[in-house]
Amino acid sequence: MVSCMISLLVWRNSIRPRSQPVSWFHIVWFTQCVPRHAFVVWLVLREKLKTQDKLQTWEVNDTQILLCSLCNSCPDSHNHLFFDCPFSNEVWRKAQQVIKLPFWSFNWKDFPGIISPIASLNSANAKLMYAATIYYIWQERNRRLFKGLKRSPARLYDDIVSTVRIKLLSVRFKESRQVKELKIAWQLP
Ligand SMILES: [Zn+2]
């Protein structure tokens, strides 16, 4: 009887689907994260944003709509919006000063792999900057598409920096040499 129950448990565990821990969990949800930024990053990493390549699969015929609103060169997709788009590339190049990773040289398949090193950096400003950049690129795409409002890459970057700085002002850091440098760089009191 006992051996029968053990066999049943082994069989049940072998067929029960288990959710795998994802390597990028800590880069999305960390202590200082901005929840609305984290949510968009989570959607991006799960490829759940309603991008135009997905609308095409639903047979939307209006080709005027199906162009990336940031560069007007092709329909947008997760890979295009966050890696291939020249507009996004310009924003990432500016953000590299903080993130220290050349995001524009990667593609969608590399994404989870390149995020993990940032998580281990224990660098709040790099994580906040990375998440805010993703969030603002998606926001800018939607502002252009649905409201006709446009910002230049430089203006968008300024808005990202301003948002990250406001968040950093609310973070209570332990004093250290790195924190001192961070405060100088971000002009924090
Ligand atoms: Zn584009």
Backbone and ligand atoms as CSV (ligand in chain L), in Angstrom:
chain,resi,resn,atom,element,x,y,z
A,1,MET,N,N,0.828,-1.209,0.000
A,1,MET,CA,C,0.000,0.000,0.000
A,1,MET,C,C,0.867,1.265,0.000
A,2,VAL,N,N,1.889,1.261,0.949
A,2,VAL,CA,C,2.789,2.422,1.046
A,2,VAL,C,C,3.555,2.621,-0.248
A,3,SER,N,N,4.097,1.519,-0.770
A,3,SER,CA,C,4.874,1.626,-2.014
A,3,SER,C,C,3.995,2.105,-3.162
A,4,CYS,N,N,2.721,1.716,-3.101
A,4,CYS,CA,C,1.789,2.155,-4.139
A,4,CYS,C,C,1.578,3.671,-4.071
A,5,MET,N,N,1.443,4.195,-2.810
A,5,MET,CA,C,1.241,5.641,-2.632
A,5,MET,C,C,2.474,6.418,-3.063
A,6,ILE,N,N,3.663,5.884,-2.715
A,6,ILE,CA,C,4.907,6.548,-3.118
A,6,ILE,C,C,4.986,6.610,-4.636
A,7,SER,N,N,4.645,5.503,-5.280
A,7,SER,CA,C,4.674,5.469,-6.749
A,7,SER,C,C,3.729,6.507,-7.333
A,8,LEU,N,N,2.557,6.645,-6.670
A,8,LEU,CA,C,1.569,7.611,-7.147
A,8,LEU,C,C,2.091,9.042,-7.019
A,9,LEU,N,N,2.755,9.323,-5.851
A,9,LEU,CA,C,3.310,10.670,-5.637
A,9,LEU,C,C,4.404,10.986,-6.653
A,10,VAL,N,N,5.283,9.995,-6.895
A,10,VAL,CA,C,6.369,10.190,-7.869
A,10,VAL,C,C,5.785,10.477,-9.243
A,11,TRP,N,N,4.752,9.703,-9.596
A,11,TRP,CA,C,4.126,9.882,-10.913
A,11,TRP,C,C,3.480,11.267,-11.026
A,12,ARG,N,N,2.757,11.669,-9.898
A,12,ARG,CA,C,2.071,12.960,-9.930
A,12,ARG,C,C,3.072,14.108,-10.052
A,13,ASN,N,N,4.185,14.030,-9.291
A,13,ASN,CA,C,5.205,15.086,-9.362
A,13,ASN,C,C,5.872,15.146,-10.728
A,14,SER,N,N,5.959,13.977,-11.382
A,14,SER,CA,C,6.637,13.961,-12.679
A,14,SER,C,C,5.778,14.594,-13.775
A,15,ILE,N,N,4.433,14.568,-13.596
A,15,ILE,CA,C,3.582,15.139,-14.651
A,15,ILE,C,C,3.110,16.548,-14.317
A,16,ARG,N,N,3.235,16.959,-13.015
A,16,ARG,CA,C,2.735,18.282,-12.637
A,16,ARG,C,C,3.663,19.360,-13.187
A,17,PRO,N,N,3.108,20.334,-13.951
A,17,PRO,CA,C,3.974,21.386,-14.469
A,17,PRO,C,C,4.464,22.293,-13.341
A,18,ARG,N,N,5.730,22.567,-13.296
A,18,ARG,CA,C,6.291,23.458,-12.279
A,18,ARG,C,C,6.797,24.710,-12.970
A,19,SER,N,N,6.473,25.870,-12.360
A,19,SER,CA,C,6.954,27.103,-12.971
A,19,SER,C,C,8.446,27.233,-12.690
A,20,GLN,N,N,9.225,27.488,-13.738
A,20,GLN,CA,C,10.664,27.621,-13.609
A,20,GLN,C,C,11.000,29.020,-13.092
A,21,PRO,N,N,11.932,29.128,-12.132
A,21,PRO,CA,C,12.349,30.476,-11.717
A,21,PRO,C,C,13.025,31.172,-12.893
A,22,VAL,N,N,12.708,32.432,-13.123
A,22,VAL,CA,C,13.295,33.120,-14.271
A,22,VAL,C,C,14.506,33.930,-13.813
A,23,SER,N,N,15.521,33.965,-14.665
A,23,SER,CA,C,16.776,34.608,-14.290
A,23,SER,C,C,16.612,36.111,-14.126
A,24,TRP,N,N,15.556,36.681,-14.758
A,24,TRP,CA,C,15.424,38.136,-14.744
A,24,TRP,C,C,14.477,38.649,-13.670
A,25,PHE,N,N,14.009,37.791,-12.764
A,25,PHE,CA,C,13.034,38.207,-11.752
A,25,PHE,C,C,13.536,39.406,-10.947
A,26,HIS,N,N,14.800,39.346,-10.492
A,26,HIS,CA,C,15.320,40.389,-9.600
A,26,HIS,C,C,15.625,41.701,-10.316
A,27,ILE,N,N,15.713,41.649,-11.619
A,27,ILE,CA,C,15.928,42.910,-12.340
A,27,ILE,C,C,14.596,43.627,-12.563
A,28,VAL,N,N,13.516,42.886,-12.547
A,28,VAL,CA,C,12.192,43.501,-12.724
A,28,VAL,C,C,11.653,43.986,-11.386
A,29,TRP,N,N,11.660,43.096,-10.406
A,29,TRP,CA,C,11.086,43.418,-9.094
A,29,TRP,C,C,12.218,43.544,-8.085
A,30,PHE,N,N,12.648,44.752,-7.814
A,30,PHE,CA,C,13.682,44.983,-6.803
A,30,PHE,C,C,13.178,46.071,-5.845
A,31,THR,N,N,13.856,46.215,-4.715
A,31,THR,CA,C,13.352,47.053,-3.624
A,31,THR,C,C,12.956,48.463,-4.071
A,32,GLN,N,N,13.795,49.083,-4.893
A,32,GLN,CA,C,13.527,50.477,-5.251
A,32,GLN,C,C,12.720,50.631,-6.545
A,33,CYS,N,N,12.228,49.544,-7.105
A,33,CYS,CA,C,11.611,49.635,-8.439
A,33,CYS,C,C,10.363,50.530,-8.439
A,34,VAL,N,N,10.113,51.142,-9.594
A,34,VAL,CA,C,8.886,51.916,-9.792
A,34,VAL,C,C,7.855,50.920,-10.339
A,35,PRO,N,N,6.772,50.657,-9.606
A,35,PRO,CA,C,5.863,49.570,-10.016
A,35,PRO,C,C,5.372,49.663,-11.456
A,36,ARG,N,N,5.027,50.857,-11.935
A,36,ARG,CA,C,4.498,50.934,-13.308
A,36,ARG,C,C,5.597,50.638,-14.339
A,37,HIS,N,N,6.843,50.980,-14.009
A,37,HIS,CA,C,7.959,50.633,-14.896
A,37,HIS,C,C,8.173,49.119,-14.870
A,38,ALA,N,N,8.161,48.557,-13.657
A,38,ALA,CA,C,8.403,47.123,-13.500
A,38,ALA,C,C,7.338,46.314,-14.249
A,39,PHE,N,N,6.118,46.790,-14.207
A,39,PHE,CA,C,5.042,46.047,-14.875
A,39,PHE,C,C,5.263,45.998,-16.392
A,40,VAL,N,N,5.667,47.151,-16.980
A,40,VAL,CA,C,5.918,47.166,-18.428
A,40,VAL,C,C,7.120,46.286,-18.764
A,41,VAL,N,N,8.169,46.344,-17.948
A,41,VAL,CA,C,9.343,45.491,-18.191
A,41,VAL,C,C,8.937,44.015,-18.130
A,42,TRP,N,N,8.103,43.693,-17.179
A,42,TRP,CA,C,7.620,42.310,-17.041
A,42,TRP,C,C,6.860,41.889,-18.297
A,43,LEU,N,N,6.017,42.787,-18.812
A,43,LEU,CA,C,5.281,42.479,-20.051
A,43,LEU,C,C,6.240,42.318,-21.235
A,44,VAL,N,N,7.267,43.183,-21.279
A,44,VAL,CA,C,8.247,43.107,-22.372
A,44,VAL,C,C,8.972,41.764,-22.331
A,45,LEU,N,N,9.413,41.389,-21.135
A,45,LEU,CA,C,10.172,40.146,-21.014
A,45,LEU,C,C,9.338,38.920,-21.325
A,46,ARG,N,N,8.049,39.044,-21.137
A,46,ARG,CA,C,7.171,37.930,-21.481
A,46,ARG,C,C,6.590,38.099,-22.887
A,47,GLU,N,N,7.054,39.148,-23.582
A,47,GLU,CA,C,6.618,39.457,-24.953
A,47,GLU,C,C,5.091,39.563,-25.038
A,48,LYS,N,N,4.540,40.338,-24.099
A,48,LYS,CA,C,3.086,40.439,-23.995
A,48,LYS,C,C,2.535,41.799,-24.422
A,49,LEU,N,N,3.403,42.727,-24.839
A,49,LEU,CA,C,2.882,44.020,-25.289
A,49,LEU,C,C,2.137,43.833,-26.611
A,50,LYS,N,N,1.130,44.688,-26.833
A,50,LYS,CA,C,0.333,44.584,-28.069
A,50,LYS,C,C,1.049,45.347,-29.188
A,51,THR,N,N,2.104,44.759,-29.685
A,51,THR,CA,C,2.881,45.391,-30.748
A,51,THR,C,C,2.241,45.120,-32.116
A,52,GLN,N,N,2.680,45.864,-33.134
A,52,GLN,CA,C,2.006,45.801,-34.439
A,52,GLN,C,C,2.186,44.459,-35.147
A,53,ASP,N,N,3.306,43.796,-34.877
A,53,ASP,CA,C,3.471,42.478,-35.512
A,53,ASP,C,C,2.389,41.516,-35.041
A,54,LYS,N,N,1.914,41.722,-33.807
A,54,LYS,CA,C,0.837,40.865,-33.301
A,54,LYS,C,C,-0.493,41.241,-33.940
A,55,LEU,N,N,-0.702,42.561,-34.172
A,55,LEU,CA,C,-1.944,42.992,-34.832
A,55,LEU,C,C,-2.014,42.402,-36.234
A,56,GLN,N,N,-0.864,42.298,-36.898
A,56,GLN,CA,C,-0.838,41.744,-38.254
A,56,GLN,C,C,-1.339,40.306,-38.271
A,57,THR,N,N,-0.995,39.591,-37.223
A,57,THR,CA,C,-1.447,38.194,-37.174
A,57,THR,C,C,-2.958,38.118,-36.970
A,58,TRP,N,N,-3.549,39.259,-36.492
A,58,TRP,CA,C,-4.999,39.306,-36.358
A,58,TRP,C,C,-5.649,39.858,-37.630
A,59,GLU,N,N,-4.813,40.029,-38.699
A,59,GLU,CA,C,-5.272,40.463,-40.018
A,59,GLU,C,C,-5.895,41.851,-40.009
A,60,VAL,N,N,-5.217,42.786,-39.303
A,60,VAL,CA,C,-5.605,44.191,-39.395
A,60,VAL,C,C,-5.054,44.712,-40.715
A,61,ASN,N,N,-5.905,45.343,-41.558
A,61,ASN,CA,C,-5.484,45.676,-42.913
A,61,ASN,C,C,-4.986,47.109,-43.098
A,62,ASP,N,N,-5.184,47.967,-42.114
A,62,ASP,CA,C,-4.810,49.368,-42.284
A,62,ASP,C,C,-3.290,49.522,-42.185
A,63,THR,N,N,-2.612,49.567,-43.337
A,63,THR,CA,C,-1.148,49.604,-43.342
A,63,THR,C,C,-0.601,50.923,-42.795
A,64,GLN,N,N,-1.421,51.989,-42.803
A,64,GLN,CA,C,-0.977,53.266,-42.244
A,64,GLN,C,C,-0.693,53.121,-40.749
A,65,ILE,N,N,-1.515,52.324,-40.081
A,65,ILE,CA,C,-1.348,52.141,-38.630
A,65,ILE,C,C,-0.110,51.290,-38.351
A,66,LEU,N,N,0.163,50.352,-39.232
A,66,LEU,CA,C,1.196,49.367,-38.944
A,66,LEU,C,C,2.607,49.833,-39.313
A,67,LEU,N,N,2.980,50.977,-38.793
A,67,LEU,CA,C,4.355,51.446,-38.918
A,67,LEU,C,C,4.809,51.909,-37.541
A,68,CYS,N,N,6.049,51.625,-37.219
A,68,CYS,CA,C,6.596,52.065,-35.936
A,68,CYS,C,C,6.448,53.578,-35.825
A,69,SER,N,N,5.797,54.043,-34.782
A,69,SER,CA,C,5.551,55.486,-34.659
A,69,SER,C,C,6.814,56.253,-34.283
A,70,LEU,N,N,7.873,55.543,-33.914
A,70,LEU,CA,C,9.122,56.212,-33.538
A,70,LEU,C,C,10.013,56.485,-34.752
A,71,CYS,N,N,9.946,55.613,-35.765
A,71,CYS,CA,C,10.832,55.789,-36.929
A,71,CYS,C,C,10.100,55.668,-38.267
A,72,ASN,N,N,8.859,55.207,-38.259
A,72,ASN,CA,C,8.048,55.058,-39.483
A,72,ASN,C,C,8.693,54.199,-40.561
A,73,SER,N,N,9.513,53.233,-40.168
A,73,SER,CA,C,10.192,52.438,-41.192
A,73,SER,C,C,9.579,51.057,-41.405
A,74,CYS,N,N,8.962,50.507,-40.391
A,74,CYS,CA,C,8.401,49.161,-40.480
A,74,CYS,C,C,7.448,48.952,-39.305
A,75,PRO,N,N,6.631,47.911,-39.342
A,75,PRO,CA,C,5.776,47.636,-38.181
A,75,PRO,C,C,6.630,47.392,-36.939
A,76,ASP,N,N,6.111,47.799,-35.802
A,76,ASP,CA,C,6.916,47.556,-34.597
A,76,ASP,C,C,6.681,46.148,-34.036
A,77,SER,N,N,7.655,45.735,-33.273
A,77,SER,CA,C,7.627,44.438,-32.590
A,77,SER,C,C,8.476,44.625,-31.342
A,78,HIS,N,N,8.524,43.644,-30.460
A,78,HIS,CA,C,9.374,43.784,-29.279
A,78,HIS,C,C,10.835,43.983,-29.691
A,79,ASN,N,N,11.276,43.194,-30.666
A,79,ASN,CA,C,12.668,43.299,-31.096
A,79,ASN,C,C,12.952,44.660,-31.731
A,80,HIS,N,N,12.017,45.124,-32.575
A,80,HIS,CA,C,12.234,46.412,-33.235
A,80,HIS,C,C,12.194,47.563,-32.232
A,81,LEU,N,N,11.133,47.626,-31.442
A,81,LEU,CA,C,10.955,48.768,-30.538
A,81,LEU,C,C,12.118,48.959,-29.588
A,82,PHE,N,N,12.617,47.857,-29.031
A,82,PHE,CA,C,13.615,47.984,-27.967
A,82,PHE,C,C,15.045,47.692,-28.415
A,83,PHE,N,N,15.249,47.237,-29.657
A,83,PHE,CA,C,16.611,46.937,-30.114
A,83,PHE,C,C,16.941,47.527,-31.482
A,84,ASP,N,N,16.061,47.340,-32.463
A,84,ASP,CA,C,16.394,47.732,-33.836
A,84,ASP,C,C,16.071,49.187,-34.163
A,85,CYS,N,N,15.107,49.760,-33.503
A,85,CYS,CA,C,14.609,51.091,-33.873
A,85,CYS,C,C,15.697,52.160,-33.673
A,86,PRO,N,N,15.983,52.969,-34.713
A,86,PRO,CA,C,17.015,53.996,-34.563
A,86,PRO,C,C,16.702,55.006,-33.466
A,87,PHE,N,N,15.416,55.306,-33.274
A,87,PHE,CA,C,15.019,56.238,-32.199
A,87,PHE,C,C,15.421,55.661,-30.839
A,88,SER,N,N,15.042,54.389,-30.609
A,88,SER,CA,C,15.366,53.741,-29.329
A,88,SER,C,C,16.878,53.625,-29.145
A,89,ASN,N,N,17.575,53.326,-30.245
A,89,ASN,CA,C,19.034,53.206,-30.161
A,89,ASN,C,C,19.672,54.486,-29.624
A,90,GLU,N,N,19.139,55.615,-30.088
A,90,GLU,CA,C,19.689,56.897,-29.647
A,90,GLU,C,C,19.457,57.096,-28.141
A,91,VAL,N,N,18.266,56.677,-27.690
A,91,VAL,CA,C,17.971,56.800,-26.250
A,91,VAL,C,C,18.873,55.869,-25.445
A,92,TRP,N,N,19.034,54.609,-25.915
A,92,TRP,CA,C,19.900,53.647,-25.206
A,92,TRP,C,C,21.336,54.142,-25.144
A,93,ARG,N,N,21.798,54.764,-26.219
A,93,ARG,CA,C,23.186,55.251,-26.244
A,93,ARG,C,C,23.410,56.287,-25.151
A,94,LYS,N,N,22.404,57.122,-24.925
A,94,LYS,CA,C,22.521,58.102,-23.841
A,94,LYS,C,C,22.441,57.401,-22.478
A,95,ALA,N,N,21.518,56.426,-22.377
A,95,ALA,CA,C,21.321,55.725,-21.101
A,95,ALA,C,C,22.524,54.867,-20.736
A,96,GLN,N,N,23.369,54.558,-21.723
A,96,GLN,CA,C,24.539,53.714,-21.454
A,96,GLN,C,C,25.478,54.346,-20.432
A,97,GLN,N,N,25.439,55.677,-20.339
A,97,GLN,CA,C,26.276,56.354,-19.346
A,97,GLN,C,C,26.001,55.806,-17.945
A,98,VAL,N,N,24.757,55.376,-17.724
A,98,VAL,CA,C,24.375,54.848,-16.412
A,98,VAL,C,C,24.350,53.328,-16.413
A,99,ILE,N,N,23.784,52.737,-17.467
A,99,ILE,CA,C,23.581,51.276,-17.481
A,99,ILE,C,C,24.869,50.526,-17.772
A,100,LYS,N,N,25.767,51.147,-18.531
A,100,LYS,CA,C,27.076,50.546,-18.864
A,100,LYS,C,C,26.966,49.311,-19.759
A,101,LEU,N,N,25.859,49.163,-20.471
A,101,LEU,CA,C,25.723,48.031,-21.396
A,101,LEU,C,C,25.228,48.556,-22.751
A,102,PRO,N,N,25.835,48.106,-23.846
A,102,PRO,CA,C,25.407,48.574,-25.180
A,102,PRO,C,C,24.155,47.846,-25.655
A,103,PHE,N,N,23.004,48.262,-25.118
A,103,PHE,CA,C,21.747,47.571,-25.416
A,103,PHE,C,C,21.462,47.473,-26.915
A,104,TRP,N,N,21.815,48.511,-27.667
A,104,TRP,CA,C,21.471,48.541,-29.089
A,104,TRP,C,C,22.178,47.452,-29.888
A,105,SER,N,N,23.224,46.856,-29.333
A,105,SER,CA,C,23.949,45.836,-30.097
A,105,SER,C,C,23.389,44.432,-29.854
A,106,PHE,N,N,22.347,44.337,-29.024
A,106,PHE,CA,C,21.755,43.028,-28.746
A,106,PHE,C,C,20.479,42.831,-29.549
A,107,ASN,N,N,19.899,41.644,-29.440
A,107,ASN,CA,C,18.587,41.434,-30.015
A,107,ASN,C,C,17.702,40.696,-29.003
A,108,TRP,N,N,16.493,40.469,-29.424
A,108,TRP,CA,C,15.499,39.936,-28.510
A,108,TRP,C,C,15.936,38.648,-27.813
A,109,LYS,N,N,16.574,37.745,-28.569
A,109,LYS,CA,C,16.958,36.447,-27.995
A,109,LYS,C,C,18.012,36.595,-26.894
A,110,ASP,N,N,18.815,37.672,-26.986
A,110,ASP,CA,C,19.858,37.890,-25.963
A,110,ASP,C,C,19.292,38.498,-24.683
A,111,PHE,N,N,18.085,39.012,-24.775
A,111,PHE,CA,C,17.566,39.897,-23.741
A,111,PHE,C,C,17.674,39.346,-22.306
A,112,PRO,N,N,17.086,38.168,-22.010
A,112,PRO,CA,C,17.174,37.676,-20.625
A,112,PRO,C,C,18.624,37.517,-20.170
A,113,GLY,N,N,19.499,37.110,-21.081
A,113,GLY,CA,C,20.905,36.891,-20.723
A,113,GLY,C,C,21.640,38.175,-20.374
A,114,ILE,N,N,21.269,39.278,-21.060
A,114,ILE,CA,C,22.002,40.526,-20.790
A,114,ILE,C,C,21.451,41.255,-19.572
A,115,ILE,N,N,20.253,40.869,-19.155
A,115,ILE,CA,C,19.657,41.531,-18.002
A,115,ILE,C,C,20.272,41.016,-16.703
A,116,SER,N,N,20.567,39.743,-16.651
A,116,SER,CA,C,21.060,39.137,-15.412
A,116,SER,C,C,22.275,39.846,-14.812
A,117,PRO,N,N,23.287,40.218,-15.604
A,117,PRO,CA,C,24.433,40.913,-14.991
A,117,PRO,C,C,24.039,42.218,-14.310
A,118,ILE,N,N,23.016,42.896,-14.839
A,118,ILE,CA,C,22.596,44.157,-14.211
A,118,ILE,C,C,22.034,43.874,-12.825
A,119,ALA,N,N,21.278,42.769,-12.709
A,119,ALA,CA,C,20.675,42.399,-11.425
A,119,ALA,C,C,21.743,42.176,-10.368
A,120,SER,N,N,22.886,41.604,-10.795
A,120,SER,CA,C,23.934,41.296,-9.823
A,120,SER,C,C,24.819,42.495,-9.508
A,121,LEU,N,N,24.619,43.600,-10.231
A,121,LEU,CA,C,25.450,44.777,-10.006
A,121,LEU,C,C,25.132,45.471,-8.686
A,122,ASN,N,N,23.937,45.214,-8.142
A,122,ASN,CA,C,23.485,45.893,-6.934
A,122,ASN,C,C,23.562,47.406,-7.114
A,123,SER,N,N,23.177,47.855,-8.291
A,123,SER,CA,C,23.268,49.270,-8.630
A,123,SER,C,C,21.864,49.800,-8.913
A,124,ALA,N,N,21.295,50.489,-7.920
A,124,ALA,CA,C,19.905,50.942,-8.032
A,124,ALA,C,C,19.707,51.859,-9.231
A,125,ASN,N,N,20.670,52.746,-9.479
A,125,ASN,CA,C,20.455,53.698,-10.574
A,125,ASN,C,C,20.471,53.012,-11.941
A,126,ALA,N,N,21.315,51.961,-12.104
A,126,ALA,CA,C,21.347,51.240,-13.389
A,126,ALA,C,C,20.034,50.501,-13.618
A,127,LYS,N,N,19.512,49.868,-12.564
A,127,LYS,CA,C,18.245,49.141,-12.697
A,127,LYS,C,C,17.097,50.102,-12.951
A,128,LEU,N,N,17.079,51.212,-12.201
A,128,LEU,CA,C,16.000,52.191,-12.397
A,128,LEU,C,C,16.066,52.784,-13.796
A,129,MET,N,N,17.283,53.036,-14.276
A,129,MET,CA,C,17.454,53.632,-15.603
A,129,MET,C,C,17.013,52.673,-16.696
A,130,TYR,N,N,17.399,51.424,-16.558
A,130,TYR,CA,C,17.034,50.405,-17.539
A,130,TYR,C,C,15.502,50.263,-17.627
A,131,ALA,N,N,14.854,50.166,-16.455
A,131,ALA,CA,C,13.400,49.984,-16.440
A,131,ALA,C,C,12.681,51.228,-16.955
A,132,ALA,N,N,13.174,52.411,-16.555
A,132,ALA,CA,C,12.539,53.659,-17.001
A,132,ALA,C,C,12.690,53.827,-18.509
A,133,THR,N,N,13.831,53.419,-19.064
A,133,THR,CA,C,14.046,53.554,-20.509
A,133,THR,C,C,13.059,52.678,-21.274
A,134,ILE,N,N,12.902,51.439,-20.834
A,134,ILE,CA,C,11.909,50.550,-21.453
A,134,ILE,C,C,10.516,51.178,-21.373
A,135,TYR,N,N,10.165,51.651,-20.175
A,135,TYR,CA,C,8.833,52.217,-19.953
A,135,TYR,C,C,8.597,53.432,-20.851
A,136,TYR,N,N,9.593,54.331,-20.910
A,136,TYR,CA,C,9.403,55.572,-21.676
A,136,TYR,C,C,9.412,55.330,-23.185
A,137,ILE,N,N,10.159,54.340,-23.650
A,137,ILE,CA,C,10.117,54.023,-25.090
A,137,ILE,C,C,8.708,53.539,-25.454
A,138,TRP,N,N,8.154,52.686,-24.616
A,138,TRP,CA,C,6.794,52.185,-24.871
A,138,TRP,C,C,5.768,53.326,-24.750
A,139,GLN,N,N,5.954,54.202,-23.766
A,139,GLN,CA,C,5.057,55.339,-23.589
A,139,GLN,C,C,5.132,56.275,-24.802
A,140,GLU,N,N,6.361,56.542,-25.288
A,140,GLU,CA,C,6.531,57.449,-26.430
A,140,GLU,C,C,5.878,56.856,-27.679
A,141,ARG,N,N,6.035,55.565,-27.858
A,141,ARG,CA,C,5.393,54.863,-28.982
A,141,ARG,C,C,3.886,55.086,-28.937
A,142,ASN,N,N,3.290,54.961,-27.758
A,142,ASN,CA,C,1.840,55.101,-27.632
A,142,ASN,C,C,1.382,56.556,-27.729
A,143,ARG,N,N,2.158,57.478,-27.176
A,143,ARG,CA,C,1.825,58.913,-27.289
A,143,ARG,C,C,1.767,59.334,-28.746
A,144,ARG,N,N,2.748,58.880,-29.535
A,144,ARG,CA,C,2.780,59.245,-30.961
A,144,ARG,C,C,1.628,58.601,-31.713
A,145,LEU,N,N,1.388,57.335,-31.390
A,145,LEU,CA,C,0.381,56.561,-32.112
A,145,LEU,C,C,-1.038,57.040,-31.822
A,146,PHE,N,N,-1.316,57.327,-30.577
A,146,PHE,CA,C,-2.700,57.601,-30.183
A,146,PHE,C,C,-2.990,59.064,-29.870
A,147,LYS,N,N,-1.943,59.884,-29.599
A,147,LYS,CA,C,-2.186,61.291,-29.262
A,147,LYS,C,C,-1.501,62.254,-30.223
A,148,GLY,N,N,-0.625,61.749,-31.091
A,148,GLY,CA,C,0.103,62.619,-32.029
A,148,GLY,C,C,1.118,63.509,-31.338
A,149,LEU,N,N,1.546,63.147,-30.129
A,149,LEU,CA,C,2.527,63.947,-29.377
A,149,LEU,C,C,3.919,63.350,-29.564
A,150,LYS,N,N,4.906,64.215,-29.874
A,150,LYS,CA,C,6.255,63.704,-30.147
A,150,LYS,C,C,7.306,64.375,-29.275
A,151,ARG,N,N,8.240,63.555,-28.790
A,151,ARG,CA,C,9.429,64.080,-28.123
A,151,ARG,C,C,10.654,63.585,-28.887
A,152,SER,N,N,11.709,64.373,-28.878
A,152,SER,CA,C,12.961,63.925,-29.501
A,152,SER,C,C,13.621,62.906,-28.571
A,153,PRO,N,N,14.586,62.098,-29.087
A,153,PRO,CA,C,15.305,61.182,-28.193
A,153,PRO,C,C,15.950,61.923,-27.014
A,154,ALA,N,N,16.490,63.119,-27.279
A,154,ALA,CA,C,17.138,63.888,-26.202
A,154,ALA,C,C,16.123,64.305,-25.140
A,155,ARG,N,N,14.958,64.753,-25.580
A,155,ARG,CA,C,13.912,65.174,-24.636
A,155,ARG,C,C,13.400,63.971,-23.840
A,156,LEU,N,N,13.235,62.850,-24.535
A,156,LEU,CA,C,12.773,61.639,-23.845
A,156,LEU,C,C,13.796,61.225,-22.789
A,157,TYR,N,N,15.072,61.296,-23.149
A,157,TYR,CA,C,16.128,60.934,-22.202
A,157,TYR,C,C,16.106,61.857,-20.982
A,158,ASP,N,N,15.885,63.149,-21.226
A,158,ASP,CA,C,15.797,64.089,-20.098
A,158,ASP,C,C,14.655,63.702,-19.153
A,159,ASP,N,N,13.521,63.292,-19.729
A,159,ASP,CA,C,12.376,62.881,-18.904
A,159,ASP,C,C,12.710,61.609,-18.100
A,160,ILE,N,N,13.460,60.693,-18.745
A,160,ILE,CA,C,13.870,59.460,-18.051
A,160,ILE,C,C,14.783,59.808,-16.869
A,161,VAL,N,N,15.769,60.650,-17.131
A,161,VAL,CA,C,16.721,61.036,-16.072
A,161,VAL,C,C,15.982,61.729,-14.922
A,162,SER,N,N,15.058,62.603,-15.277
A,162,SER,CA,C,14.304,63.325,-14.252
A,162,SER,C,C,13.504,62.355,-13.373
A,163,THR,N,N,12.862,61.367,-14.007
A,163,THR,CA,C,12.077,60.375,-13.262
A,163,THR,C,C,12.964,59.533,-12.351
A,164,VAL,N,N,14.097,59.098,-12.884
A,164,VAL,CA,C,15.015,58.270,-12.082
A,164,VAL,C,C,15.564,59.077,-10.905
A,165,ARG,N,N,15.897,60.343,-11.161
A,165,ARG,CA,C,16.435,61.191,-10.083
A,165,ARG,C,C,15.409,61.372,-8.964
A,166,ILE,N,N,14.155,61.610,-9.344
A,166,ILE,CA,C,13.098,61.767,-8.325
A,166,ILE,C,C,12.980,60.494,-7.491
A,167,LYS,N,N,13.075,59.347,-8.154
A,167,LYS,CA,C,13.002,58.086,-7.417
A,167,LYS,C,C,14.199,57.943,-6.479
A,168,LEU,N,N,15.400,58.278,-6.989
A,168,LEU,CA,C,16.610,58.152,-6.166
A,168,LEU,C,C,16.544,59.053,-4.928
A,169,LEU,N,N,15.857,60.196,-5.052
A,169,LEU,CA,C,15.716,61.105,-3.910
A,169,LEU,C,C,14.973,60.440,-2.751
A,170,SER,N,N,14.128,59.459,-3.082
A,170,SER,CA,C,13.330,58.806,-2.029
A,170,SER,C,C,14.022,57.565,-1.454
A,171,VAL,N,N,15.164,57.186,-2.044
A,171,VAL,CA,C,15.862,55.976,-1.583
A,171,VAL,C,C,16.788,56.316,-0.413
A,172,ARG,N,N,16.744,55.502,0.630
A,172,ARG,CA,C,17.641,55.704,1.774
A,172,ARG,C,C,18.862,54.802,1.590
A,173,PHE,N,N,19.976,55.396,1.208
A,173,PHE,CA,C,21.201,54.633,0.946
A,173,PHE,C,C,22.049,54.547,2.204
A,174,LYS,N,N,22.790,53.421,2.317
A,174,LYS,CA,C,23.833,53.349,3.342
A,174,LYS,C,C,25.042,54.091,2.797
A,175,GLU,N,N,25.656,54.896,3.611
A,175,GLU,CA,C,26.792,55.687,3.147
A,175,GLU,C,C,27.968,54.786,2.746
A,176,SER,N,N,28.519,55.056,1.593
A,176,SER,CA,C,29.707,54.345,1.116
A,176,SER,C,C,30.344,55.213,0.039
A,177,ARG,N,N,31.501,54.780,-0.433
A,177,ARG,CA,C,32.173,55.564,-1.474
A,177,ARG,C,C,31.329,55.595,-2.749
A,178,GLN,N,N,30.735,54.429,-3.099
A,178,GLN,CA,C,29.902,54.359,-4.313
A,178,GLN,C,C,28.675,55.261,-4.196
A,179,VAL,N,N,28.087,55.274,-2.996
A,179,VAL,CA,C,26.896,56.107,-2.793
A,179,VAL,C,C,27.261,57.587,-2.896
A,180,LYS,N,N,28.442,57.920,-2.377
A,180,LYS,CA,C,28.903,59.304,-2.459
A,180,LYS,C,C,29.044,59.719,-3.936
A,181,GLU,N,N,29.633,58.812,-4.730
A,181,GLU,CA,C,29.797,59.094,-6.172
A,181,GLU,C,C,28.442,59.205,-6.864
A,182,LEU,N,N,27.537,58.289,-6.466
A,182,LEU,CA,C,26.189,58.301,-7.067
A,182,LEU,C,C,25.477,59.619,-6.756
A,183,LYS,N,N,25.615,60.087,-5.510
A,183,LYS,CA,C,24.947,61.334,-5.118
A,183,LYS,C,C,25.502,62.527,-5.892
A,184,ILE,N,N,26.807,62.507,-6.127
A,184,ILE,CA,C,27.417,63.602,-6.899
A,184,ILE,C,C,26.909,63.553,-8.344
A,185,ALA,N,N,26.919,62.338,-8.928
A,185,ALA,CA,C,26.511,62.179,-10.331
A,185,ALA,C,C,25.061,62.599,-10.550
A,186,TRP,N,N,24.199,62.301,-9.577
A,186,TRP,CA,C,22.766,62.591,-9.719
A,186,TRP,C,C,22.349,63.862,-8.989
A,187,GLN,N,N,23.336,64.586,-8.477
A,187,GLN,CA,C,23.073,65.827,-7.750
A,187,GLN,C,C,22.029,65.629,-6.645
A,188,LEU,N,N,22.285,64.571,-5.851
A,188,LEU,CA,C,21.376,64.297,-4.734
A,188,LEU,C,C,21.922,64.956,-3.475
A,189,PRO,N,N,21.055,65.400,-2.562
A,189,PRO,CA,C,21.531,66.048,-1.333
A,189,PRO,C,C,22.222,65.051,-0.397
L,1,ZN,ZN,ZN,11.105,52.213,-35.104
